[in-house]
Each structure stands twice: as C-alpha cells, then as structure tokens.
Amino acid sequence: MPVGAQGSNFRLLAKQEASEGVLATGNFSQLPAYTFELSGAQELQSDQILSANAGRDASDPFLDVLTVQGNARVPVDLVNFGTWLKLLLASPVTTGTTDMTHVFSSGATGLPTDSFEKAFPDVAQFFQYTGVRANTLQLDFSPSGAADATFGLLGTGETKTTTTAAGTPTLAAGFTRFLKKQGAIKMNGTTLGRVTAGTLNFSNNMEPVRTIRSDDRLEGVDFGQATAEGNLTVRFSDGTLIDQAVSNTPASLEYSYTISGTKSLTFLFPRVFLSRPGIPVNGPGGIDLAMTWRASNNGSSGTLMQVTLKNAVAGY
C-alpha cells in the first residue's frame, strides 16, 4: 500500500477572499494543476553569540521570517483558466448570453486575493494560504502537446491544520484543455507562418512589503508596472520580420488557441517592438531567426495586454 501522502490524491482548492488576507469561507472550487509549489518557508539563521556556553559550540539557531511563494503549473483549459486570469488581471468585462466572451485587461489598480488550500486526505493534513496573488504568467507555444501555463504566486500567510476549510468543493463540469496544435500567432492581424516556437512572459512586478509585526505575515504587496515580453523563433523565409524590427515601429501581436468560434483563448498585445535578429548560419539545414519582443501600453485601448476567453461560463 502507498506510504504517506500521494500526489494522485492531492486536491487544490481555492476561493476569492471577501477581505484581503482573511481565509475565505463557504465552498471552494477544485482546480486542476500539474504542479503546485506555493508553500511557506522559514530559513534557519545562526547568531554568533560569544561566551554563551562552556565551549566553542554554536548556540541555538532560530527561524527567520516566513515567506509564502511558489509557482503553479496549470493546464490551459476552457473553464478553469479564467479563474487564474482573474487572479492575475482582475475581473473581466463579460458579454453574451449563452456563448460568453470574457475580456481581461492588464493594468488594473486593484487585484483580487484568493485563499488556497492544499489538501492531503491520505494523511489528514491541510495547508491553507491567505492573501494569495498572481504575480507572473509564463506561456510557451510549440507545435505539439497539451497547452500549459505557469503562474508565479505570492501569499501573506500559511496555516497547517487537520481539517479542511474548503466546505464541499465544486469541480467544474467537464474539462476541455487547449492543445498546442490549436495555437496560432499573428502580427498586425496576419498569421505568421513557419513559427517553430514562441514564449510569453507577463509580470505585475509585485513587491512584498514586510513590516515589524509578530505574526509572521506580510503587511501586503505593492504593485509595480506591468510588463510583457517574449520571443519568437521562425524559419528564415522572407524579410518581413527583419524589416519590422529594423524600422523600430510598433506592431500588434496575438497569441491564440482556438477550438471553435465560441471556444477560444486569445492574448493580444496591441503595441510591441521587436529586437533586430542576427542571422547565424550553422550548417546546411534550414536557418532560424530568433527575436525578442517587448510590449508597451497602447494609448487607444489603455492596456498592455488583453486576454479574451470565449466559453459558456456566466462569469468570473
């Protein structure tokens, strides 16, 4: 029989907090994940006190301040991914009746916090995290496999208990993941051909604020400027992207996954700049161009990144 807690029985539970840093009540949602590394950690520190004992041996170490952070690698799916986007970007603007369109935009001055619970029913151990925010998003595009994303999380506190606080968890009906083969990348509204890889990195550039207090909790989190950047690798077949980079003029860039007209996920960067790529020749095979891009605020839309999720969910 298994020894100890098993990852296959692990449950990831979450709910938005009514008050920042206060454990949410009621029924949590159960979220799918590949890995979930959010944890509280305290480093041991040594204090080199002299003449505290009879010999040269060190005195007792002590636990330093608590940090609550870690990454969550999750599937890019049709329903649950909207919960993560809300944590990263705030509530979307939702339109539609049966087929819904949710538009999330970067740059919000107020971002929500969630309570998370890591449940290990095999050993009756439950770890609860409060004041959790999503700081970063990393996304890789490639030709094959299931789409996944990594969110960087920050929290203000951790509690270990032997009972759950998640009530009766709800699991979204049906699970539909996006596949990498359903992906596309467009520039200025035109699909880029011969793209072999692409990345997307977004950050809220949050900064933990630690003050003098006796409960090992953060005072809060400050928001920095939102940034987005990434890279593209394409087969060298014409000079379009090189000309775009050399001109140093902005372009729109779009990463998307599409199942159908009513089931899709699109990341739009209305204003990006490309680096000028080198053109190395390393052998007789095809030549790749590798270039980076960086987004900036678009004056007309007032946002750096806009994410549109189309599904049948009433709201987030």
C-alpha positions in Angstrom: 0.0 0.0 0.0 1.1 3.6 -0.5 3.3 5.1 2.2 2.3 8.6 3.2 0.6 11.3 1.1 0.2 10.7 -2.6 0.2 13.3 -5.3 -2.6 11.5 -7.1 -4.9 12.2 -4.1 -3.8 15.8 -3.7 -6.6 18.4 -4.1 -6.0 22.0 -4.9 -8.8 24.2 -3.6 -9.3 28.0 -4.0 -11.8 30.8 -3.4 -11.7 34.6 -3.7 -11.4 36.3 -0.4 -14.0 38.8 0.8 -11.3 40.6 2.8 -7.7 40.6 1.8 -5.7 38.1 3.8 -8.7 36.7 5.6 -9.4 33.0 4.9 -12.4 32.6 2.6 -15.5 30.8 3.9 -18.0 28.5 2.2 -17.4 26.1 -0.6 -14.1 26.4 -2.5 -13.5 25.4 -6.1 -11.3 22.4 -7.0 -8.8 23.4 -9.7 -6.7 21.1 -11.9 -3.0 21.5 -11.9 0.2 19.8 -12.9 2.3 21.1 -10.0 1.6 23.5 -7.2 4.6 24.8 -5.3 3.1 27.6 -3.2 4.4 27.0 0.3 5.5 28.8 3.5 9.2 28.6 4.2 11.4 29.9 7.0 15.2 29.7 6.9 17.3 28.8 9.9 19.6 31.7 11.0 22.6 31.5 13.3 23.5 34.1 15.8 27.2 34.1 16.7 27.0 34.8 20.4 30.2 34.7 22.4 30.5 33.3 25.9 27.1 31.8 25.9 28.2 28.2 26.8 31.1 26.4 28.2 32.8 25.6 24.9 33.2 26.7 21.3 30.0 25.1 20.0 27.4 27.2 18.3 24.3 28.3 20.1 20.7 27.5 19.0 19.7 28.7 15.6 16.3 30.4 15.1 13.7 30.6 12.3 13.7 33.8 10.4 10.8 35.5 8.6 8.1 33.5 6.8 7.9 33.7 3.0 4.9 32.4 1.1 5.5 32.0 -2.6 5.8 29.4 -5.4 4.7 28.5 -8.9 1.5 26.8 -10.1 1.8 25.0 -13.4 -1.7 24.5 -14.7 -3.4 23.3 -17.9 -4.7 26.0 -20.3 -8.3 24.9 -20.3 -11.6 26.3 -21.4 -13.2 27.0 -17.9 -10.8 27.0 -15.0 -8.1 29.1 -16.7 -10.4 32.1 -16.3 -10.1 31.8 -12.5 -6.3 32.2 -12.9 -6.6 35.1 -15.3 -8.9 36.9 -12.8 -6.3 36.4 -10.1 -3.6 37.8 -12.4 -5.6 40.7 -14.1 -8.8 41.3 -12.1 -12.4 40.7 -13.1 -13.1 40.7 -16.9 -15.7 42.5 -18.8 -18.2 39.8 -19.8 -20.8 39.9 -22.6 -23.1 37.4 -24.2 -26.0 35.2 -23.2 -25.2 31.5 -23.9 -21.9 31.9 -25.6 -19.9 34.3 -23.3 -16.9 36.5 -24.1 -14.7 37.5 -21.1 -12.1 40.2 -21.7 -9.4 40.6 -19.1 -7.1 43.6 -19.3 -3.7 44.4 -17.7 -3.0 47.4 -15.6 -5.8 47.2 -13.0 -5.1 49.2 -9.9 -6.9 46.7 -7.7 -6.2 43.0 -7.9 -8.1 40.3 -6.0 -6.7 37.9 -3.5 -7.6 34.2 -3.1 -7.4 31.7 -0.3 -5.9 28.4 -1.4 -5.9 25.0 0.4 -3.5 22.1 -0.3 -5.4 19.1 0.8 -3.7 15.8 1.6 -6.5 13.5 2.6 -4.2 10.4 2.8 -2.6 11.9 6.0 -5.4 14.3 7.1 -3.2 17.3 6.6 -4.4 20.6 5.1 -2.3 23.7 4.4 -4.2 27.0 3.9 -2.8 30.1 2.3 -4.3 33.5 2.5 -3.8 36.8 0.7 -2.6 34.9 -2.4 -1.9 37.0 -5.6 -0.8 36.0 -9.0 2.4 38.0 -9.9 3.6 36.4 -13.2 2.5 34.3 -16.1 4.7 32.2 -18.4 3.4 30.5 -21.5 5.2 28.5 -24.2 4.0 27.9 -27.7 5.2 24.9 -29.7 3.8 22.6 -32.4 2.6 19.7 -30.3 1.4 18.7 -26.8 -1.1 20.0 -24.4 -1.0 23.7 -23.6 0.0 24.7 -20.1 0.9 27.8 -18.2 2.9 28.7 -15.1 1.7 31.4 -12.6 4.0 32.8 -10.0 2.1 33.3 -6.7 2.7 35.4 -3.6 0.8 34.9 -0.3 0.7 36.6 3.1 0.3 33.7 5.4 0.2 29.9 5.8 -1.7 27.7 8.4 -1.4 24.0 8.8 -4.5 22.1 10.2 -6.0 18.7 10.3 -9.4 19.8 9.0 -10.4 21.3 5.7 -11.7 24.8 5.3 -13.0 24.3 1.8 -16.5 23.1 2.6 -17.9 21.0 -0.2 -15.6 21.7 -3.1 -17.1 22.3 -6.5 -15.5 20.9 -9.6 -16.2 22.5 -13.0 -18.4 20.3 -15.1 -16.4 18.9 -18.0 -12.7 19.5 -18.6 -11.7 20.8 -22.0 -8.0 21.6 -22.5 -6.5 23.6 -25.3 -3.9 21.8 -27.4 -0.7 23.4 -28.7 -1.7 22.3 -32.2 -4.7 24.7 -31.9 -2.3 27.6 -31.5 -1.7 30.5 -33.8 0.5 33.6 -33.7 -0.5 36.8 -35.6 1.3 40.1 -36.3 -0.7 43.1 -37.4 -3.7 40.8 -37.9 -1.9 38.4 -40.3 -1.0 34.9 -39.2 2.8 34.4 -39.0 3.9 31.3 -40.9 6.8 29.0 -40.2 6.9 29.8 -36.5 8.6 27.0 -34.6 8.4 28.4 -31.1 7.2 31.3 -29.1 7.1 32.4 -25.4 5.0 34.9 -23.4 6.1 36.3 -20.1 3.9 38.8 -18.2 4.6 40.3 -14.8 2.7 42.5 -12.4 6.1 43.2 -10.8 4.8 42.8 -7.3 6.9 43.6 -4.3 6.2 42.1 -0.9 6.0 44.6 1.9 7.4 43.4 5.2 6.8 45.4 8.4 7.6 44.8 12.0 4.9 42.5 13.3 4.8 39.4 15.5 2.5 37.1 13.4 5.0 36.2 10.6 2.7 37.7 8.0 3.4 40.1 5.2 1.9 43.6 5.6 0.8 43.4 2.0 2.1 43.6 -1.6 2.9 46.7 -3.7 2.2 46.6 -7.5 4.8 47.7 -9.9 4.5 48.5 -13.6 3.0 45.6 -15.6 5.4 44.3 -18.2 5.2 41.7 -21.0 7.9 40.3 -23.3 8.7 37.1 -25.1 10.4 35.6 -28.1 9.7 34.2 -31.5 11.6 31.6 -33.5 10.8 31.4 -37.2 12.3 29.8 -40.2 14.0 32.5 -42.3 11.9 32.6 -45.5 11.5 36.3 -46.1 12.4 39.7 -44.7 9.1 40.8 -43.2 10.0 40.4 -39.5 13.5 41.8 -40.1 12.1 44.9 -41.8 9.6 45.3 -38.9 12.4 45.1 -36.4 14.8 47.4 -38.2 12.1 50.1 -38.6 11.6 50.1 -34.8 7.9 50.7 -35.3 5.2 49.1 -33.1 3.1 46.2 -34.2 0.2 44.3 -32.8 1.0 40.7 -31.7 -1.5 38.0 -30.9 -1.1 34.5 -29.4 -4.2 32.3 -29.5 -5.7 28.9 -29.1 -9.0 28.1 -31.0 -11.3 25.1 -30.6 -14.3 26.8 -32.4 -15.8 30.2 -32.9 -17.3 30.1 -29.3 -14.4 28.3 -27.6 -11.1 30.2 -27.8 -8.4 32.0 -25.8 -6.5 35.0 -27.2 -3.6 37.1 -25.8 -3.4 40.4 -27.6 -0.6 42.9 -27.3 -1.7 46.0 -29.2 1.8 47.6 -29.2 5.0 45.6 -29.3 8.6 46.2 -30.5 10.9 43.6 -32.0 14.6 43.2 -31.5 16.8 43.1 -34.6 17.8 39.4 -35.0 21.1 38.1 -36.1 21.2 35.5 -38.9 23.6 32.8 -37.9 24.4 30.0 -40.4 25.4 26.8 -38.5 25.1 24.2 -41.2 23.4 23.1 -44.4 19.9 22.9 -42.9 17.2 25.5 -42.5 18.1 28.8 -40.9 16.1 30.1 -37.9 15.6 33.7 -36.8 15.3 34.2 -33.1 14.0 37.5 -31.9 12.6 39.0 -28.7 9.6 41.3 -28.4 8.5 43.7 -25.7 5.1 45.2 -25.2 4.1 48.7 -24.1 0.8 50.5 -23.2 -1.4 51.2 -26.1 -2.8 54.7 -25.8 -6.1 53.9 -27.6 -7.0 50.8 -25.7 -5.2 51.8 -22.5 -3.8 48.4 -21.9 -0.6 46.5 -22.5 -2.2 43.0 -22.7 -5.7 42.0 -23.3 -6.9 38.4 -22.9 -10.2 37.2 -24.4 -11.7 33.9 -23.3 -14.7 32.6 -25.0 -16.7 29.8 -23.4 -20.1 29.1 -21.8 -19.3 30.3 -18.2 -21.7 33.0 -17.0 -19.0 35.0 -15.2 -15.8 35.0 -13.2 
